[in-house]
Amino acid sequence: MRTIKRHSRRLNKNKWDTISNIAHSYAQEKDKWLCELSCTDNIDKLYSDRILRDMLVQNGYISPHGLQARQWKLALKDAVETLDRN
């Protein structure tokens, strides 16, 4: 795997603040899932993030950190993959 750096033009303060807030919210959401799923009772949920994701969508889950649905789903997937690797 290699790192690809993308460059952009300078962002104004509002755009930078928006991106920073999204990144912070994403990190909080991922940390929430890491804490919840790291319990030994939840090992069975680590086989696939899809089952848990589908259940959350069915129950009308809304991110407490203000993320859009596609963003919290990605944070959930990222958390499951992190725990699976470790």
N, C-alpha and C positions, 0 to 999 in steps of 0.2 A: 504494500500500500504506500502511496506517496501523497505528499501534501501539495495541493494546488492553491496558489495564492491568487486571489482575484483583487484587482485594484479598481477603484471607482473615483469619481470626482469628489471633491470635498462636499461633505454634507452640511446643511445648515443645522443650527442648534435643535430645531424642532424634530427634524428627521433623525438626528443622532439620538436624541432623547427617546424617541419612539422605538428605535432599534434596541437601545439599551434596556428599556422597560420590557420589551418582548423577551430579550435574552435572559433577564433576571426572572421573569415570570416562568419561563421555560425551565430554568434551573430549579426553581422552587417546586414546580410540578413534578419534575423528574425525581427530586429528592423525596417528595411525598410518596411517590410510588416505590422508590427504593426502600424506604422505611417500612411501608405497609407490606411489601412483598418479600422482604428479607426474613420474615418470621418463618420458622420451620413448618407452621401450619399451612403456609401458602406455597409450598414447594410444587404442588400439583398444578398451580396456575402458571408456572414458568415454562411449560411445554410450548405454549402458544399464547401470544398476547391477543390474538384474534378472539378467542373465546371470552376472555375478560372484557375486551373492548366492546364486543357485541352485547354483552350483558349490561355494561354501563350505558351504552347508547339506548338500549331498550328501556332502561330505568330513567332515562332523561338526564344523565350526568351533565353537569355544568362545572367547568373548571373554577375552583375557588380563587384562582390567580388571574382570572380574566382572559384566559387563552381561548382562541377560536377552537372549534371542534377538531380541525385537522392538526392543530398544534398540540393539543393535549394528547391526541392519539399517537402522535409521533413521540412525545415525551414518555408515554406509557411503553411504547415499543422499545425505545432506547433504554429504559429502565430494565425491562425484561431481558433484553440482550446483554446488558451489563451484568446482571445477576447470573445469567446463564454462562457467561464467559468466566466469571469468578467462582 
